[in-house]
Amino acid sequence: MVKGSPPATGVSESSSALGVDKLRRVVDAALDGMVVIDSSGTVLLYNAACERLFGYSAEEVLGNNVNLLMTPRDRRNHDTYIRNYLRTGRAKVIGKGRDVTGRRKDGATFPIRLSVGELRDDADAPLFVGTLHDLTETLGARARIEELRSELMRVARANIVGEMGSALAHELTQPLSAIVGFVEASAALLDQGGGEVPEKVREHMEQAVVQSLRAGDVVRLLREFTARGETERSVNDINVVVEETFRLATLGTAADGIDVKLDLAADLPPALIDQVQIQQVVLNLVRNSIDALSDSEVPAITLETVAGRERVEVVVRDNGPGISPDVRERVFEPFVSTKPDGIGIGLSICRTIIEAHGGRIEVEAGTECGAAFRFSVPVFDESTG
């Protein structure tokens, strides 16, 4: 603290014209930090929120230059703003919010959204009011969302490859078996005909059988590989998983104008799940609903969790055009899609994930409007660990 600085009231003696007593109660009730400085950068007011943010008491800051709270880079920027103001009589930062970096008493730095206002009248020199909002939690949440998005994209790609590999393997097994059968039958017919068959023809037919059987072995190995799908399971609160994924799914402009609701059951028992895999299921179902609502006049989506004795359920419901009965019966099969440009893998992946967890997924039938998908996973049994 500099010599002759004011007592630790949080408001400088030289700012008595501001109505100190009343102002002090107002600014100390604010959740965001508030600092008032003069044109030289001297701090005249420093509220309780600032004390919590920076770790400096009001006694340590009042009467000193505000750059005490800044990193070297922001100090240089602030000095430039002050010089420009003294030269032109106008500060470019007035009325604008910008992100800066604060410096705590212990030297730690943290992100801040700074907004500056100007107090001016004909008699007094101008004062500047800075409102400081700590962005640590906001940026942390944003980083978590980006991390989750990257992980879900990675898992989604792996799931798509696995599901397509499994589906293709299933589809190829039958025609390969048919090829072997036809070639062998053709060879038998040639033998029965009694005519002379060129040796090369027999050799080629034998090779066709051998290569078809080899292809069948490759397909079988592919199916076994994609079916293994090991998961990393842990005890999780389904409500937390659903809420976090719902925020991710509705991020951006795709969900603009959609009435989105969360109806999460209280005291939901924990479940033993692979969190990322279940998030992938929720993300897929919500995005399907968003796509289905593109032409709805009053679009709405509801996510609901339901507690059961042995299972917890998640329901994703929308008021879109719904699913026709003929498609509903096959909606979880590979390559079945209600979208013009869809490949029909997403819901098949969802079924694979849920069944691997020992759960069940289904589309509700008989809804008058829209579609509702419901899946369940077993409750964590503490007795079995």
JOJO-V96514 format. One line per field, one symbol per residue. ss: DSSP state (H for helix, E for strand, - for the rest). burial: 1 if it has 24 or more other C-alpha atoms within 12 Angstrom, else 0. A space follows every 10 residues. Layout:
BEGIN
ss = ???
burial = ???
END
This chain:
BEGIN
ss = ---------- E-HHHHHH-H HHHHHHHH-- --EEEEEE-- -EEEEE-HHH HHHH---HHH H---EHHHHE -HHHHHHHHH HHHHHHHH-- ---E--EEEE EEE-----EE EEEEEEEEE- ------EEEE EEEE-HHHHH HHHHHHHHHH HHHHHHHHHH HHHHHHHHHH HHHHHHHHHH HHHHHHHHHH HHH-----HH HHHHHHHHHH HHHHHHHHHH HHHHHHHH-- ---EEE-HHH HHHHHHHHH- --------EE EEE------- EEE-HHHHHH HHHHHHHHHH HH-------E EEEEEEE--- EEEEEEEE-- ----HHHH-- ---------- -----HHHHH HHHHHH---E EEE------- -EEEEEEEE- -----
burial = 0000110111 1101100000 0011001100 0111111111 1111111111 1011111111 1111111111 1001000100 1100100000 1011000001 1111000001 1111111100 0000011111 1111100000 0000000110 0100110011 1111111111 0110011011 0011001000 0000000000 0000110110 0110110011 0110011010 0000011111 1111111111 0000100101 0101000111 1111111111 1111111111 1111000011 1111111000 1111111111 1110000100 1111111100 0001111111 1111111011 1111000001 1111111111 00000
END
